[in-house]
Amino acid sequence: MYPLPFVYKKAQSIAEAVAWAGDDSRFLAGGQSLLPMLNLQLASVGLLIDVNAIAELAAIGEDRAALSVGALTRHDTLARHATVRRASPLLAEAASLVGNPRVRRRGTLGGSVAQADPAAELVTALLALDAEIDVVSPDGRQRYTVPSLMLGPLLTVLRSQELVVGVRVPHREPAEGQAFVEVARREGDFALVAVAARLWIRSGRVARAAIAVGGAAEMPIRLADLEAWLKGQKAGAPLWDAAGERVSDEVRAVGDPFAGAAYRTHLSRVLVCRALAQAERARGAS
Ligand SMILES: Cc1cc2nc3c(=O)[nH]c(=O)nc-3n(C[C@H](O)[C@H](O)[C@H](O)COP(=O)(O)OP(=O)(O)OC[C@H]3O[C@@H](n4cnc5c(N)ncnc54)[C@H](O)[C@@H]3O)c2cc1C
């Protein structure tokens, strides 16, 4: 009989989970990334802290400013929840495109944020949405933006004692259009490239745009220069085409065995154009 490679404990509260955590521990949420990594010996852990029994981590609510989504919210719930679909259709659409139904029923929002996969739909969506991520550690509560949290592929600033407890997403404004589009090799695969876009149009001109691209580079990126360039221009198909042509100025695409850098750049161009057109059509939709 082999000794257990790690100790497993199930926390009943956030305080308990955080108090147990140490240098050699990991939190277990949906297990859709962590368990394959442990099985393949790509990760090791001394203490596995299961957070699935902590009910408050699965709460979804809203106040006047923002939608709040608990870290333990499953991708499937995020995709279907009426409040989420109204307050942030982009987030719901992104969740509906994660993996396959089995992954969506187990995988969680907090796990996806902590895992920081470069192609993660939810991280790309949160980046475009200017979302804030709430984290609890023995030092107290802290709030991060996506750029302040992400360091690189599969790498965040989070220490092993820091538990993601929830995400705050500003409500979609009445005049704001949102869209999330992606291309994957097969349905259920990670996206080769995914694009999240938000668009405000006043008197026929772009008042504001927010665009994030996932899967193309080493982590999801905001196209700040393109957003600034779009401002004040006449909205419509010619502008979305021209915006697509400028994408390669900001996207430093990387290649892997599934797709080369040039193809990912091409996809980014096409998908930014498509997402802006879709966001324009979605304005005012509930
Ligand atoms: C076949 C398959 C296809 C997939 N396809 C996609 C896809 O297309 N797009 C996509 O984005 N993902 C995909 N995934 C990954 C999936 O989205 C995972 O659910 C997600 O990446 C991690 O969430 P989890 O809840 O399963 O986290 P876990 O696997 O439980 O944990 C992942 C990591 O996050 C840490 N962690 C978990 N919760 C917290 C928390 N609250 N606070 C701090 N740290 C935490 C863990 O310690 C671990 O290091 C796929 C997975 C599989 C198996």
The ligand as an SDF file (V2000), in Angstrom:
LIG
                    3D

 53 58  0  0  0  0  0  0  0  0999 V2000
  -11.7970   18.6130  -21.0250 C   0  0  0  0  0  0  0  0  0  0  0  0
  -11.6380   20.0050  -20.4710 C   0  0  0  0  0  0  0  0  0  0  0  0
  -11.9040   21.0840  -21.2950 C   0  0  0  0  0  0  0  0  0  0  0  0
  -11.7600   22.3810  -20.7950 C   0  0  0  0  0  0  0  0  0  0  0  0
  -12.0280   23.4290  -21.6390 N   0  0  0  0  0  0  0  0  0  0  0  0
  -11.9000   24.6800  -21.1830 C   0  0  0  0  0  0  0  0  0  0  0  0
  -12.1780   25.8010  -22.0230 C   0  0  0  0  0  0  0  0  0  0  0  0
  -12.5510   25.6640  -23.1800 O   0  0  0  0  0  0  0  0  0  0  0  0
  -12.0060   27.0490  -21.5090 N   0  0  0  0  0  0  0  0  0  0  0  0
  -11.6020   27.2490  -20.2040 C   0  0  0  0  0  0  0  0  0  0  0  0
  -11.4570   28.4020  -19.7720 O   0  0  0  0  0  0  0  0  0  0  0  0
  -11.3400   26.2130  -19.3850 N   0  0  0  0  0  0  0  0  0  0  0  0
  -11.4910   24.9520  -19.8300 C   0  0  0  0  0  0  0  0  0  0  0  0
  -11.2410   23.9120  -18.9810 N   0  0  0  0  0  0  0  0  0  0  0  0
  -10.8370   24.2110  -17.5930 C   0  0  0  0  0  0  0  0  0  0  0  0
  -12.0860   24.5110  -16.7670 C   0  0  0  0  0  0  0  0  0  0  0  0
  -12.6530   25.7510  -17.1230 O   0  0  0  0  0  0  0  0  0  0  0  0
  -11.7760   24.5890  -15.2750 C   0  0  0  0  0  0  0  0  0  0  0  0
  -13.0290   24.4820  -14.6690 O   0  0  0  0  0  0  0  0  0  0  0  0
  -11.1390   25.8510  -14.7460 C   0  0  0  0  0  0  0  0  0  0  0  0
   -9.9670   26.1820  -15.4400 O   0  0  0  0  0  0  0  0  0  0  0  0
  -10.7150   25.6650  -13.2970 C   0  0  0  0  0  0  0  0  0  0  0  0
  -11.8400   25.6850  -12.4920 O   0  0  0  0  0  0  0  0  0  0  0  0
  -12.0370   24.5970  -11.3850 P   0  0  0  0  0  0  0  0  0  0  0  0
  -13.1350   25.1090  -10.5300 O   0  0  0  0  0  0  0  0  0  0  0  0
  -12.2360   23.2830  -12.0130 O   0  0  0  0  0  0  0  0  0  0  0  0
  -10.6650   24.7110  -10.5600 O   0  0  0  0  0  0  0  0  0  0  0  0
   -9.7550   23.5710   -9.9270 P   0  0  0  0  0  0  0  0  0  0  0  0
   -9.3490   22.5960  -10.9620 O   0  0  0  0  0  0  0  0  0  0  0  0
  -10.4040   23.0440   -8.6960 O   0  0  0  0  0  0  0  0  0  0  0  0
   -8.5060   24.4790   -9.5090 O   0  0  0  0  0  0  0  0  0  0  0  0
   -7.6680   25.0570  -10.4850 C   0  0  0  0  0  0  0  0  0  0  0  0
   -6.6010   25.9190   -9.7690 C   0  0  0  0  0  0  0  0  0  0  0  0
   -7.2160   27.0440   -9.1550 O   0  0  0  0  0  0  0  0  0  0  0  0
   -7.0430   27.0200   -7.7470 C   0  0  0  0  0  0  0  0  0  0  0  0
   -8.3230   27.4870   -7.1670 N   0  0  0  0  0  0  0  0  0  0  0  0
   -9.5450   26.9700   -7.4130 C   0  0  0  0  0  0  0  0  0  0  0  0
  -10.4790   27.7150   -6.8010 N   0  0  0  0  0  0  0  0  0  0  0  0
   -9.8220   28.7190   -6.1700 C   0  0  0  0  0  0  0  0  0  0  0  0
  -10.2520   29.8190   -5.3910 C   0  0  0  0  0  0  0  0  0  0  0  0
  -11.5470   30.0580   -5.1450 N   0  0  0  0  0  0  0  0  0  0  0  0
   -9.3130   30.6700   -4.9040 N   0  0  0  0  0  0  0  0  0  0  0  0
   -7.9810   30.4570   -5.1630 C   0  0  0  0  0  0  0  0  0  0  0  0
   -7.5290   29.4230   -5.9000 N   0  0  0  0  0  0  0  0  0  0  0  0
   -8.4450   28.5700   -6.4120 C   0  0  0  0  0  0  0  0  0  0  0  0
   -6.6870   25.5860   -7.4070 C   0  0  0  0  0  0  0  0  0  0  0  0
   -5.9470   25.4950   -6.2040 O   0  0  0  0  0  0  0  0  0  0  0  0
   -5.8900   25.1760   -8.6290 C   0  0  0  0  0  0  0  0  0  0  0  0
   -4.5790   25.6510   -8.5230 O   0  0  0  0  0  0  0  0  0  0  0  0
  -11.3630   22.5990  -19.4490 C   0  0  0  0  0  0  0  0  0  0  0  0
  -11.0990   21.5080  -18.6120 C   0  0  0  0  0  0  0  0  0  0  0  0
  -11.2410   20.2210  -19.1150 C   0  0  0  0  0  0  0  0  0  0  0  0
  -10.9760   19.0620  -18.2100 C   0  0  0  0  0  0  0  0  0  0  0  0
  1  2  1  0
  2  3  1  0
  2 52  2  0
  3  4  2  0
  4  5  1  0
  4 50  1  0
  5  6  2  0
  6  7  1  0
  6 13  1  0
  7  8  2  0
  7  9  1  0
  9 10  1  0
 10 11  2  0
 10 12  1  0
 12 13  2  0
 13 14  1  0
 14 15  1  0
 14 50  1  0
 15 16  1  0
 16 17  1  0
 16 18  1  0
 18 19  1  0
 18 20  1  0
 20 21  1  0
 20 22  1  0
 22 23  1  0
 23 24  1  0
 24 25  2  0
 24 26  1  0
 24 27  1  0
 27 28  1  0
 28 29  2  0
 28 30  1  0
 28 31  1  0
 31 32  1  0
 32 33  1  0
 33 34  1  0
 33 48  1  0
 34 35  1  0
 35 36  1  0
 35 46  1  0
 36 37  1  0
 36 45  1  0
 37 38  2  0
 38 39  1  0
 39 40  1  0
 39 45  2  0
 40 41  1  0
 40 42  2  0
 42 43  1  0
 43 44  2  0
 44 45  1  0
 46 47  1  0
 46 48  1  0
 48 49  1  0
 50 51  2  0
 51 52  1  0
 52 53  1  0
M  END
$$$$
